[in-house]
Amino acid sequence: MQTRRDEPGAVPSIVGQAQDFDWASAPDAPHELFLRWLRDATNAGVPEAHAATLSTVDADGLPDARVLTVKDVSGDCGFKIATGDESPKGHQLLTNPNCALTFYWSPLARAVRVRGTAQRATAAESATDFLACHPQTRANALAAPQSSTFSTDASRDELIRQAQAAMELDPGIVSPQWTVWTVIPKSVEFWQGDPNRNHQRLGYIRTKTAWDKQRLWP
Ligand SMILES: Cc1cc2nc3c(=O)[nH]c(=O)nc-3n(C[C@H](O)[C@H](O)[C@H](O)COP(=O)(O)O)c2cc1C
């Protein structure tokens, strides 16, 4: 039997251009290296290089994961994301703030893994973020909890129409359940892949006062 070219086993992996990784001169703090790699990815034309997979754990201990946008990385190494408290991931973070973010920039054969704990921003910061969102994102969030079910397009359109009317009446209206979270890492790993499988990995682990750096076996 012939393997089709689009079957997972037949699709080539780690096809990006390996970048020099001078781990010895890597900065002391991981967010500096992260921002450098994010810039490299953007400059290399990686679309939406700030998109990451957020992994969470539900109340039964079952892992969950989805792609979202990382909005900012603060100087003290906090990765900012935003979502509704009433979404599954919102519930999961409220119950268990342990989470992870995973980035993959294929053209550069680079990945970054962030493991840590999410902290809620103030209501004021979340409101500012909400008001900066696309109008349809705001209408969606005002209309119903993210990932809740609905049966017909008409029922969805009616809820959206009501939310848009509320926004027209009060352009400053904010969804009270919209929340910015800052993922504060306990560890950050930088993976520089190599098509020849001579991968380089550097792990940062947070200590009481700074970061420890360690090379990791591929
Ligand atoms: C590129 C991309 C960016 C996204 N950005 C966000 C985001 O910033 N916030 C968000 O709540 N969902 C975002 N989503 C949608 C999520 O992937 C997901 O469908 C939604 O948040 C529901 O997840 P949940 O049911 O686990 O809560 C994004 C999806 C993609 C593909």
The ligand as a Tripos MOL2 file, in Angstrom:
@<TRIPOS>MOLECULE
LIG
   31    33     1     0     0
SMALL
NO_CHARGES

@<TRIPOS>ATOM
      1 C1         -4.6890   32.7710   16.3670 C.3       1 LIG1
      2 C2         -5.7560   32.6500   17.4260 C.ar      1 LIG1
      3 C3         -5.8320   33.6230   18.4090 C.ar      1 LIG1
      4 C4         -6.7960   33.5220   19.4160 C.ar      1 LIG1
      5 N1         -6.8020   34.4590   20.4240 N.ar      1 LIG1
      6 C5         -7.6410   34.2880   21.4680 C.ar      1 LIG1
      7 C6         -7.5580   35.1620   22.5960 C.ar      1 LIG1
      8 O1         -6.7120   36.0680   22.6820 O.2       1 LIG1
      9 N2         -8.4370   34.9600   23.6160 N.ar      1 LIG1
     10 C7         -9.3680   33.9480   23.5800 C.ar      1 LIG1
     11 O2        -10.1340   33.8320   24.5540 O.2       1 LIG1
     12 N3         -9.4570   33.1020   22.5390 N.ar      1 LIG1
     13 C8         -8.6220   33.2320   21.4840 C.ar      1 LIG1
     14 N4         -8.6770   32.3560   20.4180 N.ar      1 LIG1
     15 C9         -9.7330   31.2940   20.4180 C.3       1 LIG1
     16 C10        -9.2860   30.0780   21.2500 C.3       1 LIG1
     17 O3         -8.3910   29.2850   20.4970 O.3       1 LIG1
     18 C11       -10.4640   29.2110   21.7090 C.3       1 LIG1
     19 O4        -11.2060   28.7520   20.5990 O.3       1 LIG1
     20 C12       -11.4270   29.9480   22.6320 C.3       1 LIG1
     21 O5        -10.7350   30.8280   23.4890 O.3       1 LIG1
     22 C13       -12.2370   28.9580   23.4850 C.3       1 LIG1
     23 O6        -11.3620   28.2430   24.3210 O.3       1 LIG1
     24 P1        -11.8850   27.5100   25.6390 P.3       1 LIG1
     25 O7        -13.1680   26.8450   25.2690 O.co2     1 LIG1
     26 O8        -10.8030   26.5350   25.9750 O.co2     1 LIG1
     27 O9        -12.0510   28.5690   26.7030 O.co2     1 LIG1
     28 C14        -7.7290   32.4370   19.4080 C.ar      1 LIG1
     29 C15        -7.6330   31.4640   18.4000 C.ar      1 LIG1
     30 C16        -6.6600   31.5580   17.4410 C.ar      1 LIG1
     31 C17        -6.5690   30.4600   16.4050 C.3       1 LIG1
@<TRIPOS>BOND
     1     1     2 1
     2     2     3 ar
     3     2    30 ar
     4     3     4 ar
     5     4     5 ar
     6     4    28 ar
     7     5     6 ar
     8     6     7 ar
     9     6    13 1
    10     7     8 2
    11     7     9 ar
    12     9    10 ar
    13    10    11 2
    14    10    12 ar
    15    12    13 ar
    16    13    14 ar
    17    14    15 1
    18    14    28 ar
    19    15    16 1
    20    16    17 1
    21    16    18 1
    22    18    19 1
    23    18    20 1
    24    20    21 1
    25    20    22 1
    26    22    23 1
    27    23    24 1
    28    24    25 2
    29    24    26 1
    30    24    27 1
    31    28    29 ar
    32    29    30 ar
    33    30    31 1
@<TRIPOS>SUBSTRUCTURE
     1 LIG1         1 GROUP 0 **** ****
